[in-house]
Amino acid sequence: MSDDTGDMEEILRIFFQECDEQLPVLESGLNELSSGASSKETVNAIFRAVHSIKGGAGSFGLERVVRFAHVFESALDCLRSDKVEPTPEIIKTFLGAMDILSDLVAEARGTGSEVDDQRIAASQLKLEGIIEQGGGAKPSTPGESVVPEDFTPVAFDFSDFGEVDEPQKPVFKLVRFYPHDALYERGDDARGLLVSLSSLVEKDADMCISCKVNPAVSDDLPKISELDAHKSYLEWHVRLPGHIEEEAIRGVFDWVGDVCDFSISSTDGEGPDGGGAESSTPSSPQEGENGNSEAFPIEKDASGSVDATPPSSKELPLTSNPEKGSTKPSPAQPKKPEKQVSIRVDLHRIDTLMDLIGEMVIAQAALEAVLEKGGNIQDQETLKSLASMKTLTRDVQDAVMAVRAQPVRGVFQRMNRVVREASSLAHKEIILTLEGEDTEVDRTLVENLTEPLTHMLRNAVDHGIEKPEDRIAAGKSPQGNILLSAGHRSGRIVITIQDDGGGINRERVLAIAIKKGIVSPDANLSDDEINDLIFAPGFSTASTVSDLSGRGVGMDVVKHAIQSLGGRITIKSIQGKGTTFSLSLPLTLAVLDGMVIECRGSTMIVPVSSVVEAMEIKKKEDVYILPDGGSVASIRDTFMPLIFLGAELSLPLPLDRQEETIGNSVILVVENESGSRAALVVDEIRDQTQVVIKSIENNYRHIQGVSAATILGDGSVSLILDVSALMAPATRRIDTRAAADRQNIAA
């Protein structure tokens, strides 16, 4: 019994994982509809997502999910069948229904609170309005019988019926379908549908197929030499036994419903097209006077395979393979794309594998240090083996990193709901635009981005975007815009949140900071320093506490969350134009390529991704002293601030050195994510190697200019430098961005 329970829990867990895959598809499709860039396939993907969730929920008795998804699916079917147009109001209703469906799934999983019944009823009422608008009736609960509103009961006296000697005529299902040209263009064919229909019929059962030239295409079938392989000419009629469920038949056309017209009707006739009276009127193209129809039966061999070849027609290349008992398309037809095979792996196992890779990197460095110490590093065979091991270690690490890497799409798409709900609370109309959703980062980063992005977007809606009347007065559109983008730069991921609101009112921010005692009244702060005040604990510009903001904890949480991931956050704001928040994060929290440098007797690591070049400055004339005491170096007619690493980190000078000199030092030209450059002064470069990132804050505390630590091959601990943090004070004095970057910013 316990084994059965465990199996059921495992299957249920897989269902919820599938929901995690289907809900983003649903949201992405609805967003495409909202932008007007959708296609028929988008609508079908939306419908399939809701249908899949409903089907899985029904298997586990999740009644609340099934009932709501059933109504949602019925409303989407009106859109899929072109009975309603995707107006902004209808799309808004679908988006709200998607939020409720997501909450119901979270409720069933136990990770969310109970969804309010009134909220469900209100959304369901809107969905039913769409169904009625499409000419449909109110959907019944799955499993219930449907009674038409105009149904009138008729009284029968069963005593009048005697014994019936004449046998009743058999009842058949008649399926008519006409493929569009698009079905053949994407590699499918009518034969696949015929084979799928035949699979519904038991062996030796009665089944018959007929086809005719579709009058809408041509009155006569072209010659074989003139046939276009990507064009549809025929309409197909299939007679099936009457006991086959209509739902099973519709399942055959589930994936081609957008490129194939089909109908299902019942008949009591015996001919290939039924012959007798049909109980319903099919919606597929009707048979014309000039449509030549030929019937032929479906036959199955001893192995159960299907031979659907019409005896007198060579234009229909339907073949069978009796040896394998399965049918295959003819060689002349294009092959379907192969499906990618994937498996689900517990994330804990991947994390464990990554930790082992990190330890292997350390062990490799230790082996290299031992060989070098023993003098064996010069042996050619040893060098060859060591190089081979390094290559294999790197390949294994890259493979594991590829498994851990995930696109930020999942997190970004969740932000659509955040903006929708925040806009509704703030009574503002705001469009969120997403860019760079396919940017891949480490899974750990993806998991920890949701909370800070949520805070920042809610802040942008509440404080960044002005009220509609204020935007109109300022000559702007009443509709606000927020851009959420992601991209790679200098070995890091940069996430940008940009709004076209009123910008930061620095005078007001400074006044509030002074009032709250965050800064002293006589403080002389730069614009960037005033902008950074919004990250101070307890700071808020909201006059009242609302559902969106006002408690002074949001942006403080954001900064702490980003710093805990080894990242930084910067602000650029132009009053009246808008504000841009830039989050810079490492691509991975596991391993990086580092340059081993030495400064004042200490060994440290500089990320290779931040280093542009290394050089020496021999001429003292190339170094200039600024009025504030800082130094700049002239490097190829470009002035860069000099950062003396030892002095910046307050490292003690060795006893044999009295002062820092340029002549005996090495210059590392480093660059941050914004494109600014600086010259980092160190004593020497020792090596370049892979290092395993170890958090220093969890075991000690935050150190300015240091992002993490690592263990070298000799067992010593070395600090990994935070290049951007070291550059920040120096780059405020001089703009060292490349000319192209400055021109782009000015534009």
N, C-alpha and C positions, 0 to 999 in steps of 0.2 A: 504494500500500500504506500509505504514511504517512497519507494522507487517511482511509482506512478506519479505521486505528488511532485517529486523532484523533476521528472520529465516534463510535467505540465508547466512548472515554473520556468524551466529552461525555454520551452516553446513560447510562453508568454513574454519572456524577456526578448526573444528574437522578434516577436510581433512589435514590441515597443521600439526596438531598433529600426524596424522597417518603417514605423511611423515617423521616426526621426529623419528618415530619408525621404518619405513622401511629403511631409509638411513643407520642407523647403521648396520642393518641386511645385507644390500648390501655390506658395507665396510668390515664387519667381514668375510663374505663369500669370497670376493675377496682376503682378506689377507690369508685366509686358502688356496685358490688356489695358491697364491704366494709361500706359505711355502711348498706346495706339500702334505699337510695333509688333502686334501678335499675329499669329497665323492659325490656320485650322488645326495644325498639329499641337499648337500651344493649348487650344481649348480642349482637345482630346487628352492631353497630358494632365490638365487640371481635373477633368472628369475621372480619369483613371486613378489619380491619387486619392480622391475622396472615395471612389468605389473600392479601392484596395483596403483602405482603413475600415470602411464599413464591413467588408467581408471578413477581415481578420477579427474585428471586434465581435461580430456575430458568433464566431467560433468559440469565443471565450465567455459568451453571455454578458458582454458589456452593453446592457440595454440602453443606457443613456447616450452612449456614443453611437450606437446603431440607429436609434430613433432620429437623432439630429442629423447624422450623416445621410440618412435616407431622404429626408426633405431637401437637404443641401444638394444631393446628387440629382434629385428630380428637377430642381431649379437650374442646375448646370446643364442638364439634358435639354432644356428649352433653349439654352444658348448654343449648345452643340448642334441642334437641329435647325438653327437659324429662325426659331420662332420668336425670339426676342433679340434686340440689338444690345451690345455692350455699352450702354450709356453710363456716364459717370455715376449716376445714382445707383444703377444696378451693380456696378463694380464695387462701389462703396458698401453695398449690402453683402456682396460676396466676401469682401475683406473682413467685415465684421463677423460673418459666419465662420470664416477661417480662424479668427482669433478664438471664438467659442469652441470650435472643434479641437484646436490645440489645447485649450484649457481642460476640455473634457478628457482628452488623452492623458494629460498630466494628472488629473484627478483619479483616473483609473489606475495609473501607475503608482499613485501615492506620493508624488513629488509636488503636487499642487493642492490648493484649497478647493473646497466644494464649490462648483459653479452655481451661481444664483439661478433658480428656476425662472424667475421673472425675466432675467436677461436672455435665457434660452428661448422663452416663449416670444419675446419681442422680436428676436432675430428670426425665429421660425415663421412668425406672422409675415414678415417682409419677404421671406423666401416663398411662402405660399402665394403672396401677391404676384411675384414674378411668374410662378407656375400658372396662375389664372390668366395673367397677361399673355402667356404663350398658348392659351387655349386649352390647358390641361385642367384636370380636376384635382382637388386637394388629395395629396398622396396618402395612402393608407399606411398604417404601421406594418413593417415587414411581417409576413405570416398571416395577416388578417385578410379576409375576403373582401372584395370591393363590390358594392351594390350601387348601380347607377341611380342618379337622382330621379330619373324619369321611369324607373322600373315600377310596373304595376303587377301585383300577384294575380295569377290565374288559378281558379279552383278546378281541381280534377277529381273525378269520381273513379277511383281505381277499380271499383267493382264492375265497371263497364268493359274492362279489358279481359279478354279471354286468353287462351293459350295462343301464342304466336308460332305458327309452323314455319313461316318463311324466314330464312336467316337474314339478319341485317347486313346491309352493304358495308364493306370495310371503310373506315375513315382514314384519310391520309393527311400528312402535312405537305403542303406545296411551297417550296422555297424558290423565289425568283431573285436573281441578282444580276446586275450589270456593272462590271468593273470599269472604272475611269482609266484614262491613259496614265494617270499618276501612279496607279498600282503597279503597272509594268515598269515605269521609269525608276521606281525605287527597288526593283529586283524581285517583287512578288509576282504571282500569277494566279489565274483562275483555277488551275489544276490543284494547287495547294488547298484551296477552299473546298474543292470537290472531294479530295482525299480526306480532309478533316470532317466533312459531313458524312462520308462513308464510315468513318470510325465510330460514329454514333449508332450505326446499324449493326446488330448482331449477325453472326455468320449465317448464310443461307436465307437471310430476310429479304423481303421484297423492296427493291429500291430501283428507281429509274431516273435517267438524266436525259434531257433534251436541250438543244441549243438552236438558236436562230440568229440571222443577221439582224442587228439592231437598226431599225429604220431611221433612227436619228443620225446614224453615221453614213449609211449608204443603203441603197435599195438592193444592191447585189454585192456579194463577197468578191473582193478583188482577186486577181490571179495570185498564185503562191509567190511568184517572182516579184510581185508588186506589194506584198504585205510588209507593213512596218512592224518590226518586233516590239516597238514601244507604244503601239496604238491598239486600242480595244475595238473589236468589231462585233463581238458576239454577246448575246444575252442568254443566260443559262436558267433552266428550269429543273429543279430536282424534286422528285416525289419521294417522301420518306414515310415510314410507318407512323400511324397516328399517335402511338403511345409515347413517342419521343418528346421530351419536354421542350417547350418553346425557349426557355432560358438557356438550355444547352445549345440550341441552334444559334441563338444570338451570340453565345460565347465564341462561336467559330468566326463571327464577323467583328468581334470586339476590337481587334487591332487594325482593321481595315475599314472601319465605319466611315472614315473621312474620305476614302477613295473608292467607295463601292456602294451603289444603291441596292438595297435588298428589301424584300418583304416576305412575310410568312402568313399563309392562310391555310384553312382546313377545307377539305373536299371529300365527297363520298364517291367520286368517279373512279374509273379504273384505267383511264388512258394516261399517257405520259404527262399531260398537263392537268390531270385530275378528271376531266370529262364532265363531272357532275357539277352541281351548284356549290359555290364557295361560300363559306360562312363569314368571310370578311373581304374587303376590297384591298388588294395589294397596292403598295405605293410605288413599286418599281415600274419602269417603262413597260407599257402594255404591248401586246403582240399586234403588229400591224397586218394589213392585208397581204403585203408583199414579203412578209417575214417567213422564210422557209425554215420549217422546224423538223428536226429529225430526232427520234427517240432511240435510246439504246440502254439496256439494263446494266447495272453495276454487278460485276461478278467477283467472287472471292475464291482464291485457290485453296488448296489444302492447308497451306501455312497461314492463311488468314490475310494475306496481302491482297491489295485491291488492283484490279485491272479495269481502269475507267476509259479504255480506248474504244471509241465508236467504231463498229465494224466497217463502215463504208466511208470513213473520213480520215484522210491523211493530213488535213490541215490542223488537226488537234493532236499534238505529239504527247499523248499521255501513255506512259510506259510503266511497267512494273518490274520488280526484281524478285522473282520467286525464291531465289537462293537465300536472300537475307530477310525476306518477308516484309519489305518496306519499299516504298516508292521513292523515286529520285527524279528531279527535273531533267529534261533533256539537255545535252551539252550546249545547245545553241542558246539557251537562256542564261542570263546573268546569275551568278551565285549570290546567295544572301550573305551579308557580312557575318563573320563568325562572332559569337558572343564572347565577351571577356569573362573569364572564370575568376571568381574571387571567393575568399573565405573570410569568416569573421574570427578575429583573434582578440583575446582579452588584452586590454591596454596594459595591464600590469605586467604581462609577459614581455611586451615590447619595451617597457621602461626598464625591466630587469636586464634585457639584452643590451640596451644602451649603456647601462651602468657597467656591464661586463666589458663592453667595447672600450669604455673610458679606462678601466683598469688595465686592459690589454695595451693601450697606448702608453700608460705609465710604465708597465713592465717592459715594453719595447725600449723606451728611453733609458730605463735602468740597465738593461742588457748592453745597450750601446755605451753607456758610461763605464760599465765594468770592463768591456773590451778595450776601450780607449785607455783606461787606467792600467791594464795589464800589457799594453803595447801590441795587442793582437789586431787592432783596428786597421793596420796597414796591410794585413794579409789579404790578397786579392779574392780568394775564395770566401773569406769571412765578409769582406765588403759586399760581394755579390749576393750572398745569402741574406745579409742585413738589408740590402736594398730591396730584395724580393719580398722580405717580410714587411717592410715599410709599405710597399705597394699594395700587398694583400690587405694589410691593416686598414689602409685608406679606402680600398674598395669595399671592404666589409662595413666600414663606418658610413660611407656614402650610401650603401644599400639600406642600412638601418635608418639613416636619416631620411631617406626617401619614403620609408614606411611610416615614420613619425610625422612627416610633413603633411600638412592639411591646408587647403585653401581657406581664406578668411571669408568665403562666401556665406557659410552657415551663420557666422556672427553678424555679418553685414546685413543679411536679409532679415534677421531678427530685429534690427534697428528700425525697419519700416514700421513695425507695430509700435515701437517706442515713440516714434515721431507722430504717428496717427493719434495715439492716446494723449500725448502731451499737447498736440495741436487742439484736440477737442476740449481739453481742460482749460487751455489758454484762450480759446475762441479765436484761433488764428488758422489761416489756410496756408499750409507749408508743403512744399514738394521736396522730397529727399532724393537726391541723385547718387547712385553708387558707381564707383569706378575701381578697377583693379581687384575685382572680387576673386579672380583666379590666382592672386598672389599667394604663394605657399610659404608657410612658416611652421615652426615647431609646434606640435600639438599642445604642449604645455602653455605656450603663449596664446593659442587660440582659446583655450579654456578660460584664461584669466583676462581676456579682453572685454568680455560682455559687460561687467559691472562698470569699469571706467568709461567705456563708450556710452553706456546708458546715461550716466551722470552728465557727461559732456553734451550729449544731444538734448537732454531735457533742459540743461542750462542754456543751450543755444536757442531753443524754442521760447523759453520763458524770458530770458534777458537779452539775447542777441537780436532776434527778429522783433521789429516794432509792431505795434497794433496796426491793423489795416488802414485806419484813418490817418495815423501818423505817417505811414508809408506813402499814402496818396498825397499828403501835404508836402512830403519831401520829393515828390516827382517820381516815386517808384511804383512798381506794380503792387497792388494790394496783396498779392500772393508772394510769400517769402520763399527763399530757396536755400537749401543746405546741401553741400557737397561732401560726401564721405568717400575718401579715396585711399588706396594702399599701393605701395610700390617698393622696389628694392633700390637702395642707394648706399654706396660705400660699405657693402657687406652687412647692411642693416635693413630692417623694414621700417618705412616711414608711413605712418597713418595720419591723414590730414582731415580735419573737420573745418570746413569753411562756410560761413554764412554771409549773406548780403544785407545784414542788419545795420544797426546804428553804430556799431563799434563800441569800444570801451571809453567811457567818460572818465578820463584819468583824474580830473579835478575832484569829481565826486568820490572815486575810489580812494584817493589819498585822504580826503576829508573823513570818510568813514573809518579808514585805518587809524587815523589819529584819534578819532573819537573813541574807538574801541581799545586804544592803547597798544595797537599792534606795532606802530612806529612812533617815534617821538615827534613833537610838533616842529622841531628845528631840523628835521631830517632833510637832506638834499638828495633826492632820488632821481635816477634817469627814467625815461619812459619805460624801458624794459623792466626795471625794478618795480615801478608802479604796477605794471601789468601782472607781475608775479605775486603781488599782494593778494590777488583773488584766491591763491592757493593757501593762504594763511589759515590756520585753524580758527574757526568761529567767525570768519569773514563772510558777510553777505550784504548785497546791495538791495535786497528785497525789504520793503517797508513792513510787510505783513507776512505771516507764515501761511503758505498755501499748500495744496496737494502736490505742487511741483517743486517748490523751493522755499527758502527763507530761514532755514535752521543753521546755515553756515557749516555744513559738514560735507557737502557733495564734492567740491573741488579739492578739498583737503584729502578726501578718500582717493580721488583720482591720482593725485601726485604721489601718494604713498604707494598705491597699487602699481603705478608705472615704474617707480624707483625699485620696488621689490622684484621686478622683472629685469632689472639691469638697464632700464630705459630712462629717457629724459622727455620732458615736455616743454615746449616753447610757445610763445604767443606773439603774434604780429597783428596789430589792429590799427585801422584808419577810421577815425571818427566820421560817421555818416556813410561809410562805405562797407564796413563789415569787419569781421574778426576771423583769424585763422589760427587754429591750434594744431601743432605738429607733434606727434608722438614718435620718438625714435627708439626702436627696440632691436635687440640682437636677433638674428635669424634663428639661432638655437641657443639653448641654455646648457648644452652638453660639452661640445668640443669646438675649438677654433684654431686657426693657424696663427701662430704668434712669432714675433721677432724678439729673440732674447737679447736684451741690452744690459749694460752695466753702468751704474751712476753712483759715484761716491762710495764704492765698495759694495753696493747692493745690486742684486740681480732682479730685473723686472721684465715683464712681458708687454710689448706693444702689439695690438692686433694688426696683422698684416693688411687687412682691408682698409685701415686708416692711413697707411704709409704710402706716400706718393713717390718719394725718392730719398736717397741718402747721399750726403756730400760732406765735404770739409770746406771751411772758410779760412783761408790763409791770410787774407789781407784785413788788417784792422780797419782800413778805410771803408770797408763795406758794411761796417756796423755803425749805427747812429743812435745817439741817446735822445729820448723824447723829454719834453719839459716835465712830465709827471714822473720821470725816473725810469720809465720802461725803455726797452731797446728794440730796434728793428734792424733787419739785415736786408741788404740789397742783393736779390737773387735774380739774375737775368732781367734787370730793369724793373723788378717788382719788389715792393717793400713788404716784408713779412715780419710780424712781431716775433721776437726771440723769447722762448720760454726755457729758462734754466731749470731743468727738472729737479736737480738737487735742492735748489733754493725753494722751488714751488712746493715740494713735499717736506721741507725743513729737515733734510737729511744732514747729519753732521759731516763736516769736511775731514778727510783723512789727515793724520798728523803730518804727513810729508807735503801737504798742500795748504797754502795760505789763502788762496783766492781762486775763483772760477775764471778760466781763460778760454777764449775762443780757439786759439791756435792749436791746442792739444785735444780738441773735442770733435765729435761727429755731429753733424746736423741731420735730423730726420724731418723732412717736409711732410707734415701730416695734414689731413683734411677731415672736417666733420661733415655731417649729413646735409648741412645747408650750403656746402661748397666753400666755406671759409678755410683758409690755410694759415699755418703757422710753422715756425722752425723750432723743433724740440732739440735742445742741447743735451747730449749724453756723452759719456766717456768713451764707450766703444760698443760695437755690435758683435755679439758672440756667436749667435746661431739663429737658425729659423727652424721651427718645429711645431708639431701639433701639441696642444695642451688641453687638459681636461679642466673645465670650469668648475670651481668649488665656491659656493656662496660664502662670503666673508661676514655679511651682516648677521646671518643666523648664528654664527659662532662668536662674533666679536661685536662690532658696531660699524656704522657707515663711516668711511674715510673719504674725505674730499679728494677727487682725482683718481680714486681706485674703484674699479667696478667689481672685481672678484679676486680670487687667488687660485693657484694651481700647485701641483707637486711635480718637481722636476725629476729627471732620471737619477740624480744622486740622492734623492730623498728630501731635498730642501724645499721649503715653501717659498714661492715667488708671487709677487703681487701683479695682477693684470691691470694695466692703466686704463682709465676712462679718458680717452683723448679729448672728447668734446668738452668734458668738465674742466680739463686743464686749459683748453683754449679759450673758454668763455670770458675770463677777465681780460685777456690780451686782445681778443678780436672786437671787444667793445670800443677800443681806441682807434681801430683802423679797419676799413672794409677790404678784406683780402680775398674776396670771391673773384673767380675768373671773370674776365670781361664779358663772356657770353652769358654767364649767370646774371650779371648786373643788368645787361640789356634786357633779358627776359623778365626780370622783376620790374624794371622801369616800364616795360610795355604793358 
